[in-house]
Amino acid sequence: MVLIGGVWAVQETWAESHWVSAILTYAPPACYLTLSALALLLGLLALDRRAILWALAGGALCLVGVARPSLPVSRPRAPVARTLRVVSWNIHERLDRIPELRAERERLDPDVLCLQEANGREFEALWPEAEIVRADSLIIMTHGDIADHRSIQLRKEGHYLRPFLEAEIVVDRMRVTVLNAHLYSFQLAAAMKHPSAEKAQEVAEGAVAMRTVQVDRLTAWLDSQGGPALIAGDFNTPPRGRLYGRLRERATDAFAASGRGWGWTFPKSHPLLRIDYLWLTGGLEALRCRRVAGGPSDHCAVVADIAVP
């Protein structure tokens, strides 16, 4: 219980400000649930009622405070006349599985589809009749019209980072600005496997620095929007920590607002983390958001039905 409470306090107070606290913040909740389960087992073996209660309390705190489920409260809502279905999906460069990816796209039936890790024009076959724009490994597709688009370039100390892809989309007379993003990975496994603390610190601090540059640009983009806008993508970020908090100050996390449960999206076979998101601003409202585990990618897709003002 004390350990889980300490982890919760670290992610709320320090998060990415120190490399050790960043590792604790970005670790999968399953790591802490395993510790609670081990403590529970030891308590049961020792027939120690107090130890059992502390282990159960630690597990509950982990599930609610560290894992952070979405439990939206139902509220009266006026009839919605205009809705948009948006899908964000990291497809993991599966050139060998394009027919399966296309079948899943048809099943999801999006108005707007944002893909990450889609290197190569072959992925345009997922929706050949759509209007399509791309930047690097990012693609935005829609059955509507793309009125304008641009690639947003990012640099850190002279090095180019992954760009963002912005598109002005018109679907059934609904105009929405869409940004597709893929944030740099925190490199948790790489930091943890290094035998020296100095190397682990270097890896973790480098990842946080690059991710901070990307989030700086995202928050500036959100601040510049005057109308309905959304950000879709693979953020490699759990729903906790300072970087997540900066985004949530400016936009609505669609799953947190209208999803249910933990919504873990990666890895698809045994989901441990929620790192794929749809962020809404400018009057957009998430009516329903869910993860979908179909298709051959290692990520679940995030699907949201959105009310457009």
N, C-alpha and C positions, 0 to 999 in steps of 0.2 A: 504494500500500500504506500509506504513512504517513498519507495523508489519510483513508482508510477506517478505519485504526486510531484516528485522532483522533476521528472521528465516533462510533465504538464507545465510546471512553473518555468522550466528552461525555455520551452518553445514559446510561451507567452511573453517572456521577459527579454531573453537574449536572442533566441532563434539564430538567424544568419550572421549575427554580429561577431561570433567567434567560431573557429573551425570545429571545435568539439561540440558546442551547442548546435551547430548546423547539422552535424552527423546525427545527434540525438533527435533533432527535429524531423529530419528526412528519413529516418529509419522506419521500415514498415511497422504498423501497429501490431502485427503478428509477433514481432520480436518481444514486445512487452506482454502480450497475451500469453506467450510461452512461459515467461517468468512467473506470471500469476498462476498459470496451470501447474507449474512445478511446485510453487509454494503451496497450492491447494493439495496436491498429491502428498507432499511431506506432512501437511497438517492432518490429512486423513490417515496416513500410516501411523502417525504418533497419537491419533485420537485426541488432538489438541483443538478444542472448540474455538478458542481465541484465534489461533493461527488460521483455522479454516475461515472464520469470519473476516479476518484481515485480507486473506487471499481473495475471497469473493469481492470484497470492497475494492481491492486493487484492480481486479478484472473489470468490474463495473466502471471504475474511473477511466480505465484504458479505453473501453468501448465507447464511452460517452465523451470524455475530454480529449483523448489522444486521437482516436479513430474518427470522431465527429460524424455521427450519422445525420442524415437529413430527415426531419420529421415535420413537414410543413403542416400548418394549421389550416383546415378548410375554412373558407370565408365566403360570404355571399359575393357573387360576381355578376355584373351586368352581361347580357348576351354579347358575344364577341363576333363582329362581322368579318374581320379580316385576320387570317392566320397564315403563318409561314412556317414550314417545316425545314429545319436546318440540321444537317448532319456533319459532325466533325469526326475524322477517322485517320489515324496513323496506320497506313496500310503496309508498312515495313518492306517496301520495295519488292513486293511479290509479283514480279513479272511472269513467273511460272504459273500463277494462279489467277490470271486476269478473268477467265470465264466465271470463276467462283465469286470474285470481287464484283463483277458486273451483275451477277444474279442477286447478290446481297444488296447492291445499290437499287435494283429494281424492286426488291421486297421492301426496303425502307421508304422508297418513293419520296425523296426529298425535293423541295423547291430549290434549295441551295446545298451544295455538297463541297466541303472543305477537306482536302486531303493533305496529309503530311507524309514525308518519305516516299514521294511519288516521282522518282527520277526516271526520266524518259518519256517521250511522247506516246509510247505504247499505252500508258495508263489513260489516255484520252478515249480509248475504246470502252471504258467503263460506262460512258454516256456519250456516244458519238453524235447524237442530235442536239446536245447542249451547247450553249456558249461557254467558252473555256478561256481562262487566262492562267498564266503560270509565272513563277519566279523561283529559280533554283529547284528544290524538291517540293515546292508548295503548289497546289492547284486549287482554283475555285471554279466550280461548274454550276450552271443554273439553266432551267428551261425558260427563264425570263430573258431580259436584255441586260447586257453589261454596258452601262453608259460611259464608264471611265474606269481606268485602273492604273496602278503604279506599283513599283517595287520600292520598298523602303530599305535603304542600305544602312548597315550598322558597322561601326568600327570601335575597336578598343586598342589604344596605343599602337595605331597603325595597322592592326590586324582586322580583317573583315570577318564579321560574324554572320550567321544565317540571316538573310533578309526577311522582312515581312512582306506580305502581299495584300494590297488593299484594292477593293473593287466597289464601285457604285452600281448597285443592282436594282432593277425594276422588275417586279413580278406581279402581274395582275394589278397594275397601277399602284403597287406598294413599293416605295423607294427606301432602301436600306443600305447603309455603308457597312461593308464586311471586311474585317481584317483577319487573315489567316497567319498563324504564328507557330513556330516550333522552337521552344526555348532549349538552351544548352542543358545537357544532363548534369546533375549534381556530382556524378562520378562517385557515388557512395561506395560501390564495390571496389573501385580502384583505390580509394582512400583507405578503406578498411584492410585491404590485403597487403599494404606496405609494411614491412617489419619495423621501419623507423618512424617515430612520431614526426620528425622533420619533413619526411617525404609525404606522409599523410596530410600534414598541415599544408604543404605546398599544393597538393592536388585539390584539397577542399577549398582553400582560399582562392585559388585560380578559378574554380568553377563558380563560386559565389560572386566573384568580381565580374565575370562575363554575364552571368544571369542578372546581376544588378544593372548592368548597362542595358540589357534587353527590357527589363521591367521599367527602367527610367523612360525608355522610349515609348513603351506601351501606356504608361500613365500620362505622358505628355500627349499622346494621340487621343486618349480618352478625354482629357481636358479640352482638347481642341474641337471636339464634336458638338455640333449644334442640333442635330436631328437624330432619328433612330439609327443606332449603330450597334454592332456586335463584334466581339473577338472570339474566334474559334481556334482550337489548336491543342497540341501536345505541349503542356507547360512543364513537364517533369517536376512538378511541385505538388506536395500534398496540401490539403486544405488547412494549413496552419503555418505559422511563421510570418516574418515581417513582409516578405515579398508578396505572399498571398494576401496579407492584410492591406497592403498598399493598393492592390487591385480591387479588393472588396470595398474599400472606401469610396471608389469611383464608379463601380459597376456592380450589377447583380450577378452572382454565381447562379446560373440557371438551375443546376441540380440542387444546390442548397435551398433555393426558393421553391422548387416544385417537384423534386425527386423524392424517393423514399429509400431508406436504408443507407448503406455506406457508399454505394456506387463505385466500388473499386474497379478500375479499368485495365490494370496491368499487373502481371502478365495475364493474358486472357485465359490460359489453361487453369491457373490457380491465382486469381486476382488478389493482390496484396496492397495495392496503392490506388488512390484516385488521383491521376495526374493529367487527365484529358478534360477540357472544359469548354463551356460556352459562357461568355460574359456579355451582359446586355446593358444598354444605356439608352438615353434619349427617348424614354417612354415605352420601350419594348418591355413586354411582360411574359415571363415563362408560364405557360398554362400546364405543361407537362414536360418533364425531362427524365430520360432514362438511359442506361447503358444497354447496349445490344452486343451480345457475344457471338454473332454469326460471322462467317467468312474466315479466310485463312490467315489473317494478320495476327500478330501477337498482342495487339491492343483491341479492346472493345471499342465500338463506335459509341459516340454520345449523340443522342437524338433529342431534339427539343421542338415542341410545337409552341410557337410564339405569337402573341397578340401584337398587332402593329397598330399604332394610333392613326 
